Amino acid sequence: MDWKKKLKWLRKRLTWNYKYAIGKWDNMGSEADRYNAIVSLIRSCAIPEPRILDLGCGYGALMQYLKPEDYSYCLGVDLSDTAILKARKQKYPKCDFRVGDIHRFTPPGTFDIILFNEVLYYLDNRTEVAVRYAGYAQPNGYMIVSLYDLKESIVADLSQEFTFVETRVVHDNDRNVVWGINLFKLFH
Ligand SMILES: C[S@@+](CC[C@H](N)C(=O)[O-])C[C@H]1O[C@@H](n2cnc3c(N)ncnc32)[C@H](O)[C@@H]1O
């Protein structure tokens, strides 16, 4: 990596660590409907005990909603070591959490469900990134992409590469926000 890229990466990592340190994302629990929509989509894939790759996992908030019988293994990856340390402390069963940059991370093995949970808009060349990770999916695996404010143009771009299945729309009327949780099938 050249020094400019390294500096950019370091700045991003420090920014996310700072956000976690000041508790900016501590309220993820208030997004229960969004997490439950992700869990419901994972179950709808009807893969017995899938292996899940949670990219940009933060402190692993999703794991508070998944039951151990919903998966055989979950690997969470995040740029923020502060978030990853917090995730590891929870000792979620059958989970590993690793510090890594989604742009460069090499998954160990293959997964049934690749999840981009509120992270895709922070990435450069997001469609290329999604295509690269699809290469680590099992045949007939799925990709789930949670997007704040629906971001239909991102969904349209991904639909050029993968088979769009459905969007579940989740509203938080108190905060006047909306998310689209999108499911794609990854045929090989
Ligand atoms: C809005 S938070 C979502 C956290 C988690 N997915 C959730 O919904 O509970 C975005 C996360 O993406 C991570 N992130 C941003 N850019 C990243 C990158 N290039 N590689 C890995 N993680 C990244 C941040 O550190 C942060 O934890």
Ligand as a Chemical Component Dictionary entry (heavy atoms), coordinates in Angstrom:
data_LIG
# 
_chem_comp.id                   LIG 
_chem_comp.type                 NON-POLYMER 
_chem_comp.pdbx_formal_charge   0 
_chem_comp.three_letter_code    LIG 
# 
loop_
_chem_comp_atom.comp_id 
_chem_comp_atom.atom_id 
_chem_comp_atom.alt_atom_id 
_chem_comp_atom.type_symbol 
_chem_comp_atom.charge 
_chem_comp_atom.model_Cartn_x 
_chem_comp_atom.model_Cartn_y 
_chem_comp_atom.model_Cartn_z 
_chem_comp_atom.pdbx_ordinal 
LIG C1  C1  C 0  -22.866 2.554  10.568 1  
LIG S1  S1  S 1  -21.720 1.427  11.250 2  
LIG C2  C2  C 0  -22.639 -0.090 11.121 3  
LIG C3  C3  C 0  -22.168 -1.136 12.108 4  
LIG C4  C4  C 0  -22.892 -2.485 12.056 5  
LIG N1  N1  N 0  -22.903 -3.055 10.723 6  
LIG C5  C5  C 0  -24.304 -2.375 12.547 7  
LIG O1  O1  O 0  -25.198 -2.073 11.751 8  
LIG O2  O2  O -1 -24.515 -2.585 13.746 9  
LIG C6  C6  C 0  -20.551 1.276  9.914  10 
LIG C7  C7  C 0  -19.368 0.379  10.250 11 
LIG O3  O3  O 0  -18.585 0.171  9.072  12 
LIG C8  C8  C 0  -17.231 0.132  9.453  13 
LIG N2  N2  N 0  -16.407 0.446  8.260  14 
LIG C9  C9  C 0  -16.395 1.584  7.521  15 
LIG N3  N3  N 0  -15.530 1.465  6.507  16 
LIG C10 C10 C 0  -14.970 0.218  6.604  17 
LIG C11 C11 C 0  -13.987 -0.495 5.861  18 
LIG N4  N4  N 0  -13.397 0.040  4.793  19 
LIG N5  N5  N 0  -13.670 -1.748 6.250  20 
LIG C12 C12 C 0  -14.252 -2.314 7.358  21 
LIG N6  N6  N 0  -15.193 -1.685 8.100  22 
LIG C13 C13 C 0  -15.546 -0.437 7.735  23 
LIG C14 C14 C 0  -17.110 1.183  10.558 24 
LIG O4  O4  O 0  -15.974 0.989  11.370 25 
LIG C15 C15 C 0  -18.423 0.951  11.298 26 
LIG O5  O5  O 0  -18.278 0.029  12.339 27 
# 
loop_
_chem_comp_bond.comp_id 
_chem_comp_bond.atom_id_1 
_chem_comp_bond.atom_id_2 
_chem_comp_bond.value_order 
_chem_comp_bond.pdbx_ordinal 
LIG C1  S1  SING 1  
LIG S1  C2  SING 2  
LIG S1  C6  SING 3  
LIG C2  C3  SING 4  
LIG C3  C4  SING 5  
LIG C4  N1  SING 6  
LIG C4  C5  SING 7  
LIG C5  O1  DOUB 8  
LIG C5  O2  SING 9  
LIG C6  C7  SING 10 
LIG C7  O3  SING 11 
LIG C7  C15 SING 12 
LIG O3  C8  SING 13 
LIG C8  N2  SING 14 
LIG C8  C14 SING 15 
LIG N2  C9  SING 16 
LIG N2  C13 SING 17 
LIG C9  N3  DOUB 18 
LIG N3  C10 SING 19 
LIG C10 C11 SING 20 
LIG C10 C13 DOUB 21 
LIG C11 N4  SING 22 
LIG C11 N5  DOUB 23 
LIG N5  C12 SING 24 
LIG C12 N6  DOUB 25 
LIG N6  C13 SING 26 
LIG C14 O4  SING 27 
LIG C14 C15 SING 28 
LIG C15 O5  SING 29 
# 
